[in-house]
């Protein structure tokens, strides 16, 4: 029995072969996953990791599929969805334990409703808690790791380890990616607040996002990180890139740091737009924009994928 058959036989929950990842990303782009697994329990996650390790196949955790550009060729190995197995939220006083598969917005709304302050500035950020750990998600002066006390990771042999916040070297859009295994949960330290004030703040931020961001189109969210002392969107707009279109991918007219899928865009379309934007900004300002989006399933390393002719990676 091969590893694919073992996963299908031994795991509860969905195990799908050649599942189109365009169905599972906010970009609505991406080729098939060799295996797409949505296990029901943590014990099933443990089995999955053990089977994958024995077979020497990679495991990629997809979350809600935001902040990703998945190759048109798809992803080999296992694409793991933790929303059923690790989607809990438990409140103990001012401490909140949240599973890696829990949508970030659900965590924000639940804690605000419980009168716990700290997370409201993260309202509207797409993705899951696990993604927030990986990217140190942030907005309006708040970063996820400002609030984290520790995280749980399941190693490839099924062991659960707890890692304290002070052991982690995190920064702007740089969180924690385990070298071995997957993130299971995070514990956050919040503070008491007034429910009505917190919920009002959440509504205000959601309204600001709706007004400024092209939420009516599929996208990955912000494509580029903020360069020191400036904003990616300002540089892109100043280069006349708003509305730049290649295939069915386009720089948004509403927010220049969003590349939107007009319908039927491919990953190659998006990559072509990213390269052209980087080239123009580098030519005009001498700044080589660093991607915030993660690239999944591509054969080339990111530097080669995004190479801008005539501009070196060191010229920023």
C-alpha positions, 0 to 999 in steps of 0.5 A: 500500500503506497502513502496515498492509499494509507492516508485515504484509509487511515485518516478520518476527514477528507482526503482528496487526490489531484484537488484543484487548489484554485478552489482553496486560495483567495486568488482563485489560482493554483493547480492540483494538490497531489493529496489534499487532506482535511483531517478531523482530529489532532490524532489524524494530523499525527498519523498524516505527519508520520506517514508523510515522513516515512514516505519522504513526501513534503507537507504544506499547510494551506490555511485559508489560502490567503497570501499565497500564489500557487503554481499552475502546475500544482503542489506535490506531496500533501496539502494540509488543511487544519481548520477541523483538527485545530480550529478551537478557541478557548478563553481563560480569563485574559488568556486565549488559546487559539488553534492554527486552523481558526480563521483570524477574523473569527478570533478577532470577533470572538475576543471583541465580543468577550470584552478582550482587547488587543486583537481588534486592529487585525480585523479583516486580515484574511487567513488563519491563526497559523498564517498569522504565526508564520507571517507575524500578521499585523495592521494599524500598529499591532503585530500578532506576536505583540500578544503571543505568549507561546505556541504549540508545534507538532513535529514530524514524529507526532510530538507536541512541543511548546515554544515560548515567545522569547525563544522566537526571533520575529519581526515585520512580516517575519514570524515563525516557520517550524523546520520540522512539523506544523503549528498547532496553536497559539496562546495570547495574553489580552486585556480587559476592554469594553465590548461595545468599544472593541466591536465599534473599532472592528467595524471601523477597520472593516469599513476602512478596508472595504473603502480602500482595498479591491475586496470585490476581486480575488487577490492574495492581499498585499503583494509587497512588504513595506520598504523602509520609510515608505509604502509599496503602494505609493512607489507602485502608483508613482510609477504609473502601474495602477491598471497594469494588466498582463493576461487576466492579472492586473494591478488594482486601480483602487490600491496599487499594492494589490494584484487582482484576478480579473477572472481566469488569471494564471499564476504566470500572469500574476508573476509577470505583473509582479516582475514588471512592477518590481522592474519599474519601481527599481528603475525609477526609485532604486528600490527592489520591492520584497514580496509579502506573498508566498510562492508555493509549488514552483520549481525555481527559488523565489529570487529566480522567479522574480528576477528583474533584469539589470537589477541585482538583489542587493540593490535596494 
